[in-house]
Amino acid sequence: MSQAILLLKDGTAFYGKPCGMRGEVAGEVVFNTGMMGYQEILTDPSYAGQLVTLTYPMIGNYGVSYLDNESRGVFCSGLIIREMHSTFGGHWKSQEELSDFLQKNKVVGIQGIDTRRLVRHIREHGSMPGIISHSDTDVKSLLARLESFPSMEERDLVSEVSTPAIYEYEETIDRDYVDFPVLEEKDKVPGIAVYDYGTKYCILQYLRTIARKVVVFPARTPLREVMKYHPSGVFLSNGPGDPSSIPYARQTVEQLLRDYPELPLFGICLGHQLLGLALGGKTYKLTFGHHGINQPIRNETTGKVEITSENHNYAVDFDSICHKAEKTHVNLNDGTLEGIRVKNRPVFSIQFHPEASTGPNDSNYLFFDFHSMIKGV
Amino acid sequence: MPKRKDIKKILVIGSGPIIIGQACEFDYSGTQGCKALKEEGYEVVLVNSNPATIMTDPEFGDKTYIEPLTVDIVAAIIEKEKPDALLPTLGGQTSLNLTMDLDKKGILKKYGVRLIGANVEAIEKAEDRFAFKNAMDNIGLEMPRGGFAYNEKEAEELMEYVGFPAIIRPSYTLGGTGGNIAYNKEEFLLYARWGLENSPINEVLIEESIIGWKEFELEVMRDHSDNVVIVCSIENFDPMGVHTGDSITVAPALTLSNKEYQRLRSAAIKIIREIGVDTGGSNIQFAVNPANGRFVVIEMNPRVSRSSALASKATGFPIAKIAAKLAVGYSLDELKNDITQKTPACFEPTLDYCVVKIPRFTFEKFRGVPDVLSTQMKSVGEVMAIGRNFKEALQKGLRSTERGYDGWQTLISPDIEKARLVEKLRIPHSTRLFYLKAAFLKGFSLESIHKITGIDPWFLGNLNELVKMESALQERVRNQAVNIDSFPAEEFRMFKQSGFSDLQLADIFGIPESSLRQKRIDKGVLPVFKAVDTCAAEFEAFTPYFYSTYEEETEYIPSNKKKIVILGSGPNRIGQGIEFDYCCVHASMALREMGFETVMVNSNPETVSTDYDVSDNLFFEPITLEDVMNIIEEVSPEGVIVQFGGQTPLKLVNALQERGVPIMGTPPESIDTAEDREKFGTLIKKLGISQPPHGTGYSFEDVKSIASEIGYPVLVRPSYVLGGRSMEIVYDEESLKQYMKNTVLESPDHPVLIDKFLEDAIEIDVDAVSDGQTTVIGGVMQHIEEAGVHSGDSACSIPTISIEKPVLETMKKWTAMLAQHLSVQGLMNIQYALKEGNLYVLEVNPRASRTIPFVSKSIGVPMAKVASRIMAGKTLKEVGFTSTPHISYHCVKEVVLPFVKFPGCDTILGPEMRSTGEVMGVDKSFALAFAKSQMAANVSLPLEGTVFISVNDKDKESIDDIARAFARENFEILATWGTYKYLKRKNIPVKRVYKVNEGRPNVVDAMKNGDIQIVINTPLGKASQFDERAIRTTAVAYSLPCITTIPAARAAVEGISQMNEKPFVIKPLQEYHFYE
């Protein structure tokens, strides 16, 4: 009865049933430990190139609501779950069942496998490439295909997910769901330029809540193009993959730091890693990354712990930049670097996701910090 | 911040007796708290009136006071111990209320006792509904429309504003006592009046009904540094309108989107900050409108709660332990997560399974009380089950309830009349789940069931899938399209993954359970054991806490140590409560000390036994043959202990033995001999021991002839019952006929036991331990109430009060003889009756009894631990327990009855057990110990005032002395006509009062006006039933001592007299006796 297989590069096989679109897909197998928020995860461009395992075993319960999409589409390569569920017509906001959403967005998935076994395997052996197939369950031929699959380090996933054209973003955050200071238009900063390496809408919404104008630029946009808009601050977005695989982005950030030392700059996730590289630092790959919504982070300024949403496989080595930046946030689970502020400059970056979505809103003050930084207060 | 050095000694207040709404979850939290404080080097002073708790074991505190939880007593303890701090948040509402009283009376200030864990302002803000509402306004959170009323007029005004249905809740009560839903004006006024009377501050909250909204709870923790985490979210299966304690609940929340959940999470954090709970856990309840997602705040408990115990078990995050550590100054990031040992406690657990909690009800015990669930909690216990999906967890949960469910079976035929079915779906009640199945089978659409019940379509959809799966298979089996041999393994696995038990499937295939199990094993459909690890496997887990499911990988790794499996006692219910859990915990402790690896199996989330550090391995599983065998096959233990968990494991003994499972201690044959009337009768005869005349019948004719042969009155009951279910004393043939008709299913499988009822006999309980050679009695307990009152409902005393030495000697001899002939290895309980100098054996139970904790606390010897060592092969001599300890003080156990939660139920004690919990009074004399026990049971004996006496003719002679004694203590005596005449004749000063139907003001008016302080009322027979019921009901409502037996009346007046003479002795257990 098994009609689908997930095969890991080390030869470990999981047999289950297809879900989503029929087909075959390869990618880096990662897991996310959030108990809800599957739609936000699926539409988060940072998951490009990855097969995402959701550790919560029942998925789809509240359906899909288009308002909750985090980007223009689904970018993760595939979905791995224990059990697909329907809403049974239950959720007031649901516009579509998750299974239909997957079909429509051409996501290949597998269900019915022991996801906990998979997670324990990745925990032990690290995240690795895998392949989901609905058509071929022959381990040998699948392994051969995986062999030729390019590694994360070799792929420029950012170019695949970044916006093809410059656009202005208009939505602000939905205060029905999120607490955030209310700013009159006049109190907002004039404009923020966003380098889109795979940004989530939610980040843009926060930025639009603190700025009168938010303009989103493709990842490869030359800095001089961006500067034509006279931004009062620049934002480096989150995005997929290895930061060292996109040297053009690092060069842009280096240029920013060199030519516009007074311009406020804020980076999240990949944006944070790019800043680290631009400062001359190093990044490295974590065994299986941080993907979840319960990561405890200590804010080194206040001493308080924030529960945060995270999604990254690479981290910045603080020692490599300690002469240029201060450590502002640290992960309490493994002590990895989670945030920096560049000494004597209006520049800071955060490894985790203060915009959450999915996850807790403990750290959304960071957007307000950016606002204050631009305002110079 | 590291731990506080400015405090050294901490007072912890427990929650007292088990009552509905406040059960052993507070022993779990209190025990964890005390352990945590001791671990940090603090001196712990503990006060709790409940002897059946682990927390009151002397090793968990430095000073352990088993004393009544009253302001005066606790003040005396504070004066004596001078603690630096008081931690009030571990002992439920009892502890919180007591703390507030201590503060109001200035006692905390006087002795410089600081509150830790919560401050007075925060408690007030959270508990006072008015203050809470203001606080919510301040942070912009909505609550249901409503307001407070302090009198009937204000209540009526609010009624207009709020509309129907309306919720009426009295402030400052426990477990939602008095919360009601009114659908019309008449009901509204009735409930408002009731609420005003029952609120200690005469305040009721009247609110717009949000019945039908979805209900959620969040467990929140905060530390001194203002770090806040959400430990767990819980969603109610039953929508708003059913008390969360009575609702099936699931964890985590299953039908909220990320945005909706994060909104509740942010609100919860704002609330705990606004209320100002400095450190520790709180429980916050929300309602969400399913139509548009609008949410309102319902309430907050600024302390650990039933839900926090559930959340701890559901996630593996030990809330009470962490709360205690936060209270002494640590911050969350300074504490380690026990389970991962690497990551900090400052995080939010993530689950990769589904938890279902199912309440356990006992409406059958409270005749006259309708089985309807509302905002007043009525369940007496609960089970929790873990599965990889809702279906599996629900079905496992149902078989854990021990109501004979094999899962979500077809209990209600779909042939049920439609109108009746709709009614049964509309009004929440204890078995609604089974009517839901009938509705699906009858072809009701999911949508229509949702409309009738308000239950979220997601849950209904899952239920519907179960029905479809089952029906389709049944159909195929019927059409012979499949049989067990051709049933594909993969499909078999799917059914198991949906939680179907072997029994359910065996039923579908029409084969015995054992064959089905074998086929399943042959097909390789085997369970695996997955860990509960707080982190969805992200980190390595070190705490071995497991559940079974049907997946690919098992995480249980057996060590090479010798293992012993202890089967727990399942959900709390009347007749089987915390006492058995206490014994299981002791077994684990004793056996671990001996070097065994202990494996605990239980399904009750409220208990200490299901704390993951009580045993080496915890399996949170239903205690059924299937689930237990799965564990035994996985673990391969040296032995299995069945004698501590009450009936739950005993029911499995024969089946386990047949399957070659090594049963430790007393052989199962002996248990059988003791429970089988005939075999037992033969043994008794052989030993020359007396037993009341008795017989066994299978039909009314049988029973009638036996009854007339042995003579009325007779005690009748169905065989194999626990807690005296359906037991009755029958005085004539007519009543016997009624009984047989109403109670007993006449069938060869359901024999009826008939015993001569020994009227006015004294009952005596004996708890002993035997190693097969030697038998040592731990305690001989004389019951205060005479025979006829269930032993579980009777007060009793150690040592005995009026038993002559030769009788005690006979008892000792008989006990030893019985132990030897039954080859008892471990515990044994015998009930004796003494009538006119003759001793009779009523019952022998070769296993742990309800009184083991009480006896252990009284004599200072942990009987269950002793018994465990015996079962593991030691002799009594080797463990150093060779003679009954002589004690120079008195211990009285009194019970606590739940009548206040069941308005309309008669409160007279009888052979059917109805108490939920117990307290213990210790003092230098019996009378003072009795007085303390009454005080602890919340019916304090008055020192002055008026006694109302109304007794039957039989008791009149005995009342003389008692009335005179009251008069000596300057009590005024009120009596109704008969008793009045009698006392007058005896020259005892007495005033007459009307019976209820004689005019007004009558006795009930006098009680309500506070003109009567104590009631002595022995039943006068049918003619006075109405009167007596009114009196007893009023006494319950006003917490007046209401004594219904002569011996208890005698004890009461002695107690009053001694209390007037000398003060109580207030002394910790550690000074009464020394443990090994």
Interface residues (C-beta under 8 A of the other chain):
Chain A: M1 S2 F14 F31 T33 G34 M35 M36 G37 Q39 E40 T55 Y56 P57 M58 N61 Y62 S65 D68 R82 E83 H85 S86 T87 F88 G89 G90 H91 W92 K93 I113 D114 T115 R116 R117 V119 R120 R123 D174 D176 Y177 V178 D179 G292 I293 N294 Q295 P296 R298 G303 K304 V305 I307 L332 N333 A356 S357 T358 G359 P360 N361 D362
Chain B: S225 D226 N227 V229 I230 P252 A253 L254 T255 L256 S257 N258 K259 E260 Y261 Q262 R263 R265 S266 I269 K270 P290 A291 N292 G293 L332 D333 K342 T343 P344 C346 F347 E348 P349 T350 L351 D352 Y353 C354 R388 N389 F390 L446 E447 D456 P457 W458 L460 G461 N462 N464 P488 E490 E491 K530 C535 A536 A537 E538 F539 E540 E551 E552 E553 E555
